[in-house]
Amino acid sequence: QVQLGESGGGLVQAGGSLRLSCAASGRTFSRYSMGWFRQAPGKEREFVATISWRGGSTYYADSVKGRFTISRDNPKNTVYLQMNSLKPEDTAVYYCAAAPAVITIATMPRQYEYWGQGTQVTVSS
């Protein structure tokens, strides 16, 4: 089992920045690729970003490319999502998730085994 807990969400004005953190406990964190997803009211959960188990490979949704950066600190069992130039359409609950490390780039929810509870991000115009 891997337990995931997100933090860092909040209310920010358009153009601002937030950094989300996801702390992991349980099984060895470095055995998992990590991802961030988001879900806005009335919409399906969508992929945001993913990072391989060593951190050498990353992949982003087109909607956040150039604005968001995913990173991880394996000794701290933590993955981060730095979000810059936020837009109102980025408003959603953000979830971190863990996928088996064999899946280097995981963009689909069904590839992930463990999920956090989510943290709300609200961007005002």
Solvent accessible surface area in square Angstrom, and as a share of the most:
residue,aa,sasa,rsa
1,Q,129,0.57
2,V,9,0.05
3,Q,94,0.42
4,L,18,0.09
5,G,38,0.36
6,E,25,0.11
7,S,61,0.40
8,G,38,0.36
9,G,30,0.29
10,G,29,0.28
11,L,132,0.66
12,V,25,0.14
13,Q,136,0.61
14,A,50,0.38
15,G,56,0.54
16,G,22,0.21
17,S,57,0.37
18,L,36,0.18
19,R,132,0.48
20,L,0,0.00
21,S,25,0.16
22,C,0,0.00
23,A,57,0.45
24,A,10,0.07
25,S,58,0.37
26,G,61,0.59
27,R,140,0.51
28,T,67,0.39
29,F,4,0.02
30,S,30,0.20
31,R,154,0.56
32,Y,15,0.06
33,S,0,0.00
34,M,1,0.00
35,G,0,0.00
36,W,0,0.00
37,F,0,0.00
38,R,14,0.05
39,Q,60,0.27
40,A,24,0.18
41,P,124,0.78
42,G,91,0.88
43,K,140,0.59
44,E,151,0.68
45,R,78,0.28
46,E,77,0.35
47,F,27,0.11
48,V,1,0.00
49,A,0,0.00
50,T,0,0.00
51,I,4,0.02
52,S,8,0.05
53,W,97,0.34
54,R,186,0.68
55,G,27,0.26
56,G,74,0.71
57,S,42,0.27
58,T,61,0.36
59,Y,107,0.41
60,Y,35,0.13
61,A,21,0.16
62,D,123,0.64
63,S,63,0.41
64,V,0,0.00
65,K,112,0.48
66,G,82,0.79
67,R,32,0.12
68,F,6,0.02
69,T,73,0.42
70,I,6,0.03
71,S,48,0.31
72,R,31,0.11
73,D,40,0.21
74,N,41,0.21
75,P,129,0.81
76,K,136,0.58
77,N,57,0.29
78,T,15,0.08
79,V,0,0.00
80,Y,34,0.13
81,L,0,0.00
82,Q,58,0.26
83,M,0,0.00
84,N,60,0.31
85,S,59,0.38
86,L,2,0.01
87,K,82,0.35
88,P,55,0.35
89,E,122,0.55
90,D,1,0.00
91,T,37,0.22
92,A,2,0.02
93,V,41,0.24
94,Y,0,0.00
95,Y,32,0.12
96,C,0,0.00
97,A,0,0.00
98,A,0,0.00
99,A,0,0.00
100,P,35,0.22
101,A,25,0.19
102,V,134,0.77
103,I,47,0.24
104,T,65,0.38
105,I,65,0.33
106,A,0,0.00
107,T,43,0.25
108,M,77,0.34
109,P,59,0.37
110,R,195,0.71
111,Q,42,0.18
112,Y,14,0.05
113,E,95,0.43
114,Y,38,0.14
115,W,73,0.26
116,G,6,0.06
117,Q,163,0.73
118,G,22,0.21
119,T,20,0.12
120,Q,87,0.39
121,V,0,0.00
122,T,48,0.28
123,V,7,0.04
124,S,41,0.26
125,S,131,0.85
